[in-house]
Amino acid sequence: MEKKQKKFLTVAPFECAWRDDLRFKEAGRGCVAFEAFAHNDVTVVFREQLGSQHYHYKRDNSPHYTVIIGSHRNRRLKIEVDGITAVDEAGLGLCCSSAFQSYWISVCDGLISIGKGRYPFQNLVFQWLDAKPNCSVQYVGLSSWDKHVGYRNVNVLPLTHNHISLWKHVDCGDYTGDDDMEEDFRNEFGNFDNHQGLGSFLESWELSDVYFIVGKEERAVPAHKVILATADNFDLSLLDQDVILIKDVSYPVLCAFLRFIYSGFTQVPESLLSSLRDLSLRFGVTSLVKQCEEVIERFKLNKKLFDSGKNVEISYPSSQPHCGGAAFPLGLPVNVQRLEQFLLTGAFSDVDVSIEGHGHVARAHKVILGLWSLPFMKMFTNGMSESVSSEVCLKDVSPMAFKIMINYFYSGGFNLEDTVDSNILLLELVLLADQFGVSLLHQDCCKTLLERLSEGSVCLILQVIPSIPSCKLIEETCERIFTMHFDYCTTASIDFVLLDDSTFSNILQHPDLTVTSEERVLNAILMWGLQPRELSGWEVVDNMLSTTTLEDLFGARFPSLNALLPLVRFSLLPLFLLKKMETSNLSMQIPTFRHLVKEAIGFLEVGLPPSGSHPKFQHRQSSFKELQYIRDGDSNGVLYYVGTSYGKHQWVNPVLAKKISITASNPTSRYTDPKVLASRTYQGTSFAGPRIEDGRNCSWWMIDLGIDHQLMCNYYTLRQDGSKAFMRYWNFQGSCDGKNWTNLRVHEKDQTLSKPGQFASWAVTGPNALLPFRYFRVALMGPTADDINPWMLSICFLELYGYFH
């Protein structure tokens, strides 16, 4: 298997390529989009663990799916489950051996979808549903059969409800214009979709600043100094003048030379190979010198290798001939360090870029700006003032984002790891890439945003993303994260009130809306309409209405508020609370509110309608069950509830029933028994022993609620065993994966535990109390009161409370 570059690889017969990054974020759900070049058998494997280079699906005994495009000598499409053929269809999704072809394959809980084209989730070719789905497949392998298969531009994407493509560019409608007009457009400006690349400027007078006088006929051939100067170790002294005389070189040789620099690929008759090598040596294009010498040596060894009537093809080692190539400067004989230095020093620059209100930001090169951005290209070539000027002044542009975009033009990548407020900067970059039509930067930013999405960032992103049509996937993903963490997103900060009414309405109507109480939905709607500086509840708003009018309080948002109120499921609120609302100022002054409250009271007093009626009378599918702390050792906690099979049967220890699992920092033993912590019986000796984590002592007990369960924890209870090893420094933590932990409550010099067998309970407050977690642990962070065994975490009971899902 030969790896060409990060996004291009060739898989040899009967081998398979595996990479750590080719992995679904969510087991059993994901999409892989790629381009493939093959005669037959484009083979993609989905399995639970990484395979090896010599892995082959025919010899795999572990659970997996295999999709084969172009099986049976490129005549059939096959899907295999654990090595057994499940689908064998003729003539579907066949391979192409003359060019790279785009495909996508998605897996969603056993539903396998296969499509063609550049944009995932469009142009569906075939779908099949596994009756016994494997929901654990996560790793993607790129394989082959009896011939080499080339892969490139491989991306693993998350799934959303509507599967709208992240990668589609700004103009995402179907093109229905005249083909001749499109051809004229390309002839005039070249293809600036970042795939045709620098080859568009080959022998073009547009933006050229140097030209060669070549051959006896003294033919003028234009070029661009910055492009020549960055070709390997090009002799910079030759660019001191605007004219380079090489009358001893023929035009075909110079043409082949320049084509290699501008595209990474060239053709030349065998008779001119030596001349091309000599010209490359003369100018310092070392990669072309090496390629020519290798071809000449092969020719000397076997003259039959070459047909004297045909051209010899030469490619830059990491370029992709006939496939459009990689984005500049990748895949070309470009000295990137030299190119970046030219940006810093302004060498060979022909344009100074400034931003209104911020002054000068860059000394750049028109050819590179135009190469990446069609708006820049038009600016420099269509007769505007910038066409003849060496200065460009931009308005309403973020200086930091623009500098990053310029650096991206010159390096082909960006790094925001050490940048403060990187999410804000990413959003500014998305807007900038959208404004200047830089599709690859737009894609990279969107992909980075998707990877960084969290409940803490979605409000900020949703304020910007809806205005960019090509970011629909990010918008939908943000809305889904918001709905799944509704309590947190509407309580941790006030940012959500800045969302537009359409976005906020989408969230409230989302089928996955997860909320602990309908009162929180009402509070969020009122806060959104009020746009306050501080968060409060409906009763505070009700008091405000006694001294001010609706128009003064809600302003232009009052009509939208009326439209959002029916999205509250009032009938799920307690009757006493509805009675209180019935006599409120809100009810007296807002007819919609009064009607909804009276309707809910009527239904509760008469009896709710049967299931299947209007959604406002039904519990939300993803609602949490409230398990409220009453007193120490009560039967209202999560572990007790799980032990009753979630309220269905008599209590059985949930560890013995395998409903939950409890683990300790040291191996299980007589006095380190997980089932003790979930039991209702006092144990005199029960401890978790110390271990070394990150170079320091730590002891802990951890609870795993199970793959389908989460808890927003707002209270927890411990019980000391019979020892006097009282904890003084410990953290109560939550985690979604059992590896990355969030502190829910930090205890330092806590003197609460002071007697053997003592119960003690603590509230969990703040925004983190509204985050759902699967794993919880009590982690000892400092020595206990026992001098002999200071790192023994000695508790014999643990119970959690909150909102359980």
Solvent accessible surface area in square Angstrom, and as a share of the most:
residue,aa,sasa,rsa
1,M,79,0.35
2,E,99,0.45
3,K,122,0.52
4,K,77,0.33
5,Q,43,0.19
6,K,147,0.62
7,K,84,0.36
8,F,21,0.09
9,L,6,0.03
10,T,24,0.14
11,V,0,0.00
12,A,18,0.14
13,P,40,0.25
14,F,94,0.39
15,E,24,0.11
16,C,0,0.00
17,A,3,0.02
18,W,34,0.12
19,R,39,0.14
20,D,109,0.56
21,D,86,0.45
22,L,3,0.01
23,R,111,0.40
24,F,2,0.01
25,K,137,0.58
26,E,91,0.41
27,A,44,0.34
28,G,0,0.00
29,R,80,0.29
30,G,1,0.01
31,C,0,0.00
32,V,0,0.00
33,A,13,0.10
34,F,4,0.02
35,E,31,0.14
36,A,1,0.01
37,F,70,0.29
38,A,2,0.01
39,H,107,0.48
40,N,7,0.03
41,D,9,0.05
42,V,1,0.00
43,T,0,0.00
44,V,0,0.00
45,V,0,0.00
46,F,0,0.00
47,R,29,0.11
48,E,56,0.25
49,Q,123,0.55
50,L,68,0.34
51,G,21,0.20
52,S,70,0.45
53,Q,73,0.32
54,H,121,0.54
55,Y,23,0.09
56,H,5,0.02
57,Y,4,0.01
58,K,108,0.46
59,R,158,0.58
60,D,18,0.09
61,N,156,0.80
62,S,42,0.27
63,P,61,0.38
64,H,1,0.00
65,Y,1,0.00
66,T,0,0.00
67,V,0,0.00
68,I,4,0.02
69,I,0,0.00
70,G,0,0.00
71,S,7,0.05
72,H,87,0.39
73,R,144,0.53
74,N,41,0.21
75,R,146,0.53
76,R,72,0.26
77,L,0,0.00
78,K,25,0.10
79,I,0,0.00
80,E,1,0.01
81,V,33,0.19
82,D,70,0.36
83,G,35,0.34
84,I,129,0.66
85,T,64,0.37
86,A,46,0.36
87,V,10,0.06
88,D,60,0.31
89,E,70,0.32
90,A,66,0.51
91,G,49,0.47
92,L,48,0.24
93,G,7,0.07
94,L,52,0.26
95,C,14,0.09
96,C,37,0.22
97,S,49,0.32
98,S,95,0.61
99,A,43,0.33
100,F,30,0.13
101,Q,54,0.24
102,S,24,0.15
103,Y,3,0.01
104,W,7,0.03
105,I,0,0.00
106,S,9,0.06
107,V,0,0.00
108,C,37,0.22
109,D,48,0.25
110,G,0,0.00
111,L,61,0.31
112,I,0,0.00
113,S,7,0.04
114,I,1,0.01
115,G,0,0.00
116,K,56,0.24
117,G,24,0.23
118,R,106,0.39
119,Y,49,0.19
120,P,1,0.01
121,F,31,0.13
122,Q,69,0.31
123,N,102,0.52
124,L,94,0.47
125,V,44,0.25
126,F,36,0.15
127,Q,87,0.39
128,W,54,0.19
129,L,113,0.56
130,D,14,0.07
131,A,99,0.77
132,K,180,0.76
133,P,60,0.38
134,N,26,0.13
135,C,64,0.38
136,S,55,0.35
137,V,0,0.00
138,Q,30,0.14
139,Y,27,0.10
140,V,0,0.00
141,G,0,0.00
142,L,0,0.00
143,S,0,0.00
144,S,0,0.00
145,W,92,0.32
146,D,43,0.22
147,K,76,0.32
148,H,106,0.47
149,V,0,0.00
150,G,8,0.07
151,Y,0,0.00
152,R,26,0.09
153,N,53,0.27
154,V,9,0.05
155,N,25,0.13
156,V,26,0.15
157,L,5,0.02
158,P,43,0.27
159,L,33,0.16
160,T,12,0.07
161,H,104,0.47
162,N,98,0.50
163,H,65,0.29
164,I,61,0.31
165,S,5,0.03
166,L,0,0.00
167,W,24,0.08
168,K,33,0.14
169,H,50,0.22
170,V,44,0.25
171,D,121,0.63
172,C,53,0.32
173,G,49,0.47
174,D,127,0.66
175,Y,132,0.50
176,T,129,0.75
177,G,40,0.39
178,D,69,0.36
179,D,106,0.55
180,D,99,0.51
181,M,130,0.58
182,E,58,0.26
183,E,94,0.42
184,D,91,0.47
185,F,82,0.34
186,R,95,0.35
187,N,109,0.56
188,E,113,0.51
189,F,25,0.11
190,G,16,0.16
191,N,39,0.20
192,F,24,0.10
193,D,41,0.21
194,N,8,0.04
195,H,62,0.28
196,Q,97,0.43
197,G,9,0.09
198,L,4,0.02
199,G,24,0.23
200,S,32,0.21
201,F,3,0.01
202,L,45,0.22
203,E,50,0.23
204,S,25,0.16
205,W,148,0.52
206,E,72,0.32
207,L,29,0.15
208,S,29,0.19
209,D,52,0.27
210,V,3,0.02
211,Y,71,0.27
212,F,0,0.00
213,I,25,0.13
214,V,0,0.00
215,G,4,0.04
216,K,192,0.81
217,E,115,0.51
218,E,90,0.40
219,R,113,0.41
220,A,43,0.34
221,V,2,0.01
222,P,5,0.03
223,A,0,0.00
224,H,2,0.01
225,K,26,0.11
226,V,4,0.02
227,I,2,0.01
228,L,0,0.00
229,A,0,0.00
230,T,0,0.00
231,A,1,0.01
232,D,21,0.11
233,N,88,0.45
234,F,1,0.00
235,D,59,0.30
236,L,64,0.32
237,S,71,0.46
238,L,59,0.30
239,L,3,0.02
240,D,107,0.55
241,Q,123,0.55
242,D,83,0.43
243,V,55,0.32
244,I,11,0.06
245,L,111,0.55
246,I,2,0.01
247,K,93,0.40
248,D,113,0.59
249,V,18,0.11
250,S,48,0.31
251,Y,45,0.17
252,P,70,0.44
253,V,2,0.01
254,L,0,0.00
255,C,36,0.22
256,A,5,0.04
257,F,0,0.00
258,L,0,0.00
259,R,81,0.30
260,F,0,0.00
261,I,3,0.02
262,Y,2,0.01
263,S,43,0.28
264,G,0,0.00
265,F,14,0.06
266,T,0,0.00
267,Q,63,0.28
268,V,1,0.01
269,P,52,0.33
270,E,50,0.23
271,S,90,0.58
272,L,45,0.22
273,L,4,0.02
274,S,52,0.34
275,S,49,0.32
276,L,0,0.00
277,R,66,0.24
278,D,73,0.38
279,L,4,0.02
280,S,0,0.00
281,L,119,0.59
282,R,113,0.41
283,F,3,0.01
284,G,16,0.15
285,V,0,0.00
286,T,67,0.39
287,S,19,0.12
288,L,0,0.00
289,V,14,0.08
290,K,122,0.52
291,Q,30,0.13
292,C,0,0.00
293,E,75,0.34
294,E,69,0.31
295,V,6,0.03
296,I,24,0.12
297,E,89,0.40
298,R,113,0.41
299,F,43,0.18
300,K,133,0.56
301,L,154,0.76
302,N,66,0.34
303,K,139,0.59
304,K,187,0.79
305,L,103,0.51
306,F,42,0.18
307,D,84,0.44
308,S,105,0.68
309,G,72,0.69
310,K,140,0.59
311,N,78,0.40
312,V,10,0.06
313,E,95,0.42
314,I,3,0.02
315,S,33,0.22
316,Y,46,0.17
317,P,88,0.55
318,S,35,0.22
319,S,12,0.08
320,Q,16,0.07
321,P,48,0.30
322,H,133,0.59
323,C,24,0.14
324,G,44,0.42
325,G,24,0.23
326,A,26,0.21
327,A,17,0.13
328,F,6,0.02
329,P,2,0.02
330,L,85,0.42
331,G,10,0.09
332,L,18,0.09
333,P,1,0.01
334,V,19,0.11
335,N,43,0.22
336,V,49,0.28
337,Q,153,0.68
338,R,55,0.20
339,L,0,0.00
340,E,65,0.29
341,Q,91,0.40
342,F,12,0.05
343,L,22,0.11
344,L,144,0.72
345,T,70,0.40
346,G,4,0.04
347,A,37,0.28
348,F,55,0.23
349,S,31,0.20
350,D,48,0.25
351,V,3,0.02
352,D,46,0.24
353,V,0,0.00
354,S,30,0.19
355,I,3,0.01
356,E,100,0.45
357,G,77,0.74
358,H,113,0.50
359,G,39,0.37
360,H,104,0.47
361,V,22,0.13
362,A,13,0.10
363,R,111,0.40
364,A,0,0.00
365,H,2,0.01
366,K,17,0.07
367,V,5,0.03
368,I,0,0.00
369,L,0,0.00
370,G,0,0.00
371,L,6,0.03
372,W,4,0.01
373,S,0,0.00
374,L,42,0.21
375,P,48,0.30
376,F,0,0.00
377,M,4,0.02
378,K,78,0.33
379,M,26,0.12
380,F,6,0.03
381,T,32,0.19
382,N,80,0.41
383,G,68,0.66
384,M,89,0.40
385,S,82,0.53
386,E,31,0.14
387,S,30,0.19
388,V,141,0.81
389,S,39,0.25
390,S,62,0.40
391,E,119,0.53
392,V,4,0.02
393,C,78,0.47
394,L,15,0.07
395,K,129,0.55
396,D,147,0.76
397,V,12,0.07
398,S,29,0.19
399,P,34,0.22
400,M,112,0.50
401,A,1,0.01
402,F,0,0.00
403,K,92,0.39
404,I,23,0.12
405,M,0,0.00
406,I,3,0.01
407,N,74,0.38
408,Y,5,0.02
409,F,0,0.00
410,Y,1,0.00
411,S,32,0.20
412,G,19,0.18
413,G,33,0.32
414,F,53,0.22
415,N,114,0.59
416,L,6,0.03
417,E,129,0.58
418,D,140,0.72
419,T,45,0.26
420,V,130,0.75
421,D,90,0.47
422,S,22,0.14
423,N,38,0.19
424,I,75,0.38
425,L,9,0.05
426,L,0,0.00
427,L,5,0.03
428,E,57,0.26
429,L,0,0.00
430,V,0,0.00
431,L,72,0.36
432,L,6,0.03
433,A,0,0.00
434,D,37,0.19
435,Q,99,0.44
436,F,7,0.03
437,G,20,0.19
438,V,0,0.00
439,S,3,0.02
440,L,34,0.17
441,L,0,0.00
442,H,2,0.01
443,Q,27,0.12
444,D,48,0.25
445,C,0,0.00
446,C,0,0.00
447,K,60,0.26
448,T,28,0.16
449,L,0,0.00
450,L,16,0.08
451,E,99,0.44
452,R,67,0.24
453,L,25,0.12
454,S,47,0.31
455,E,43,0.19
456,G,59,0.57
457,S,9,0.06
458,V,0,0.00
459,C,9,0.06
460,L,56,0.28
461,I,1,0.01
462,L,1,0.01
463,Q,66,0.29
464,V,35,0.20
465,I,0,0.00
466,P,44,0.28
467,S,85,0.55
468,I,4,0.02
469,P,79,0.50
470,S,4,0.03
471,C,0,0.00
472,K,80,0.34
473,L,0,0.00
474,I,0,0.00
475,E,15,0.07
476,E,29,0.13
477,T,25,0.14
478,C,0,0.00
479,E,13,0.06
480,R,71,0.26
481,I,32,0.16
482,F,0,0.00
483,T,0,0.00
484,M,71,0.32
485,H,33,0.15
486,F,0,0.00
487,D,0,0.00
488,Y,33,0.13
489,C,5,0.03
490,T,14,0.08
491,T,58,0.34
492,A,38,0.30
493,S,47,0.30
494,I,46,0.23
495,D,56,0.29
496,F,0,0.00
497,V,5,0.03
498,L,100,0.50
499,L,0,0.00
500,D,67,0.35
501,D,67,0.35
502,S,68,0.44
503,T,2,0.01
504,F,0,0.00
505,S,22,0.14
506,N,64,0.33
507,I,0,0.00
508,L,4,0.02
509,Q,109,0.48
510,H,29,0.13
511,P,98,0.62
512,D,36,0.19
513,L,2,0.01
514,T,9,0.06
515,V,5,0.03
516,T,19,0.11
517,S,40,0.26
518,E,12,0.05
519,E,49,0.22
520,R,73,0.26
521,V,0,0.00
522,L,0,0.00
523,N,33,0.17
524,A,3,0.02
525,I,0,0.00
526,L,0,0.00
527,M,3,0.01
528,W,3,0.01
529,G,2,0.02
530,L,23,0.12
531,Q,88,0.39
532,P,28,0.17
533,R,232,0.85
534,E,139,0.62
535,L,61,0.30
536,S,37,0.24
537,G,23,0.22
538,W,6,0.02
539,E,75,0.34
540,V,65,0.37
541,V,0,0.00
542,D,18,0.09
543,N,101,0.52
544,M,71,0.32
545,L,4,0.02
546,S,76,0.49
547,T,125,0.73
548,T,41,0.24
549,T,71,0.41
550,L,19,0.10
551,E,120,0.54
552,D,112,0.58
553,L,28,0.14
554,F,7,0.03
555,G,39,0.37
556,A,103,0.80
557,R,43,0.16
558,F,38,0.16
559,P,93,0.59
560,S,26,0.17
561,L,0,0.00
562,N,43,0.22
563,A,69,0.54
564,L,6,0.03
565,L,0,0.00
566,P,56,0.35
567,L,45,0.22
568,V,1,0.01
569,R,43,0.16
570,F,7,0.03
571,S,5,0.03
572,L,41,0.21
573,L,6,0.03
574,P,65,0.41
575,L,68,0.34
576,F,149,0.62
577,L,18,0.09
578,L,0,0.00
579,K,87,0.37
580,K,107,0.45
581,M,0,0.00
582,E,52,0.23
583,T,103,0.60
584,S,7,0.05
585,N,31,0.16
586,L,0,0.00
587,S,1,0.01
588,M,122,0.55
589,Q,65,0.29
590,I,0,0.00
591,P,82,0.51
592,T,38,0.22
593,F,0,0.00
594,R,82,0.30
595,H,113,0.50
596,L,11,0.06
597,V,0,0.00
598,K,104,0.44
599,E,48,0.21
600,A,2,0.02
601,I,12,0.06
602,G,31,0.30
603,F,63,0.26
604,L,55,0.27
605,E,103,0.46
606,V,135,0.78
607,G,39,0.38
608,L,83,0.41
609,P,37,0.23
610,P,112,0.70
611,S,110,0.71
612,G,73,0.70
613,S,40,0.26
614,H,104,0.46
615,P,70,0.44
616,K,42,0.18
617,F,26,0.11
618,Q,61,0.27
619,H,137,0.61
620,R,20,0.07
621,Q,173,0.77
622,S,19,0.12
623,S,39,0.25
624,F,17,0.07
625,K,97,0.41
626,E,93,0.42
627,L,13,0.06
628,Q,109,0.48
629,Y,47,0.18
630,I,108,0.55
631,R,147,0.54
632,D,49,0.26
633,G,24,0.23
634,D,4,0.02
635,S,62,0.40
636,N,55,0.28
637,G,0,0.00
638,V,0,0.00
639,L,4,0.02
640,Y,58,0.22
641,Y,41,0.16
642,V,1,0.01
643,G,5,0.05
644,T,15,0.09
645,S,23,0.15
646,Y,57,0.22
647,G,55,0.53
648,K,155,0.66
649,H,126,0.56
650,Q,163,0.72
651,W,70,0.25
652,V,83,0.47
653,N,13,0.07
654,P,0,0.00
655,V,29,0.17
656,L,113,0.56
657,A,42,0.32
658,K,181,0.77
659,K,73,0.31
660,I,9,0.05
661,S,53,0.34
662,I,6,0.03
663,T,61,0.35
664,A,16,0.12
665,S,7,0.05
666,N,35,0.18
667,P,112,0.71
668,T,97,0.56
669,S,58,0.38
670,R,195,0.71
671,Y,79,0.30
672,T,1,0.00
673,D,27,0.14
674,P,22,0.14
675,K,78,0.33
676,V,16,0.09
677,L,0,0.00
678,A,3,0.02
679,S,20,0.13
680,R,89,0.32
681,T,103,0.60
682,Y,91,0.35
683,Q,63,0.28
684,G,36,0.35
685,T,57,0.33
686,S,1,0.01
687,F,43,0.18
688,A,0,0.00
689,G,4,0.03
690,P,63,0.39
691,R,104,0.38
692,I,117,0.60
693,E,51,0.23
694,D,150,0.78
695,G,73,0.70
696,R,116,0.42
697,N,57,0.29
698,C,8,0.05
699,S,0,0.00
700,W,22,0.08
701,W,0,0.00
702,M,34,0.15
703,I,0,0.00
704,D,19,0.10
705,L,2,0.01
706,G,18,0.17
707,I,142,0.72
708,D,108,0.56
709,H,41,0.18
710,Q,58,0.26
711,L,0,0.00
712,M,0,0.00
713,C,1,0.01
714,N,48,0.25
715,Y,63,0.24
716,Y,0,0.00
717,T,0,0.00
718,L,0,0.00
719,R,55,0.20
720,Q,0,0.00
721,D,2,0.01
722,G,34,0.33
723,S,40,0.26
724,K,142,0.60
725,A,2,0.02
726,F,18,0.08
727,M,1,0.00
728,R,35,0.13
729,Y,70,0.27
730,W,0,0.00
731,N,14,0.07
732,F,1,0.00
733,Q,14,0.06
734,G,0,0.00
735,S,1,0.01
736,C,83,0.50
737,D,66,0.34
738,G,22,0.21
739,K,164,0.69
740,N,109,0.56
741,W,56,0.20
742,T,43,0.25
743,N,65,0.33
744,L,13,0.07
745,R,88,0.32
746,V,78,0.45
747,H,7,0.03
748,E,128,0.57
749,K,147,0.62
750,D,23,0.12
751,Q,119,0.53
752,T,58,0.34
753,L,0,0.00
754,S,63,0.40
755,K,134,0.57
756,P,63,0.40
757,G,16,0.15
758,Q,43,0.19
759,F,63,0.26
760,A,4,0.03
761,S,27,0.18
762,W,17,0.06
763,A,32,0.24
764,V,5,0.03
765,T,104,0.60
766,G,44,0.43
767,P,62,0.39
768,N,48,0.25
769,A,10,0.08
770,L,16,0.08
771,L,14,0.07
772,P,7,0.04
773,F,11,0.05
774,R,59,0.22
775,Y,29,0.11
776,F,0,0.00
777,R,27,0.10
778,V,0,0.00
779,A,0,0.00
780,L,0,0.00
781,M,58,0.26
782,G,7,0.06
783,P,68,0.43
784,T,12,0.07
785,A,51,0.40
786,D,35,0.18
787,D,134,0.70
788,I,151,0.76
789,N,68,0.35
790,P,42,0.27
791,W,45,0.16
792,M,49,0.22
793,L,0,0.00
794,S,5,0.03
795,I,0,0.00
796,C,2,0.01
797,F,14,0.06
798,L,1,0.00
799,E,1,0.00
800,L,0,0.00
801,Y,0,0.00
802,G,0,0.00
803,Y,33,0.13
804,F,9,0.04
805,H,76,0.34
